[in-house]
Structure formats: structure tokens, C-alpha cells
Amino acid sequence: QVQLVESGGGLVQPGGSLRLSCAVSGKNLNILTMAWYRQAPGKQRELVARISIPDITEYADSVKGRFTIARDYAKNTVYLQMISLKPEDTAVYYCNARLILTALTSWGQGTQVTVSS
């Protein structure tokens, strides 16, 4: 069983930056595909960024060039660095883990990101 705990959300002005963290326990990162999703009010949950083995990254078109996903194997933690934030980035951000070669997935509880002046 994989447990995920997100942190780092908050209120930021447009153009600002935040770094989200996802602490992983129960499995090592080297056997997990990790991703960040987000869900805005009234909208479906969408993929923001994914990092696969061995550290192949992919991003939603709306965040390319502004968001960076990375993992720290020593800390068993995944990060989402967000810069040049826009009001449309406002959402609850969820960390997701999928055990490689399986369909077993886990979700964190979510962290709120609000971009507003």
C-alpha cells in the first residue's frame, strides 16, 4: 500500500511561484510512476504532469514551460515546481502514484492552490 501526503499549497498572486511536495511511503519511488493532477470547481480532474521510470516527464499543454515535476529518491518525495502562476491554475492538486507494470494506484488527499490578487 502506498501512502501519499501533499503539502505546499496556498494563496499566491498571479505571476508568483509555489512548490508542491508529495511525500511517499510504503513503496520506493523507483517502482512508481508519479503524477500530479488538479481539479478546479465544476471541472473534471485533469493530468498536470507525470514522471515515469526512468524520469521521463510529460506535461499538460497549459503548464508546459511553467511547471516542473521532479523526484528526490533519497527523500522518497515528488515535487511540482510552479512558476508564472495564473488564476486558471487555481485548483485542488492531487498527487498520484501507480505501481509500475500494474494498475494499482494511490491518491493523496489534495492540497489547495489559489492564484488571486
Buried (B, 14 or more C-beta within 10 A) or exposed (E): EBEBBBBBBEEBEEEBEBEBBBBBEEBEBEBBBBBBBBBBEEEEBEBBBBBBEEEEEEBBEEBEEBBBBBBEEEEBBBBBBBBEBBEEBBBBBBBBBBBEEEEEEBBBEBBEBBBEE
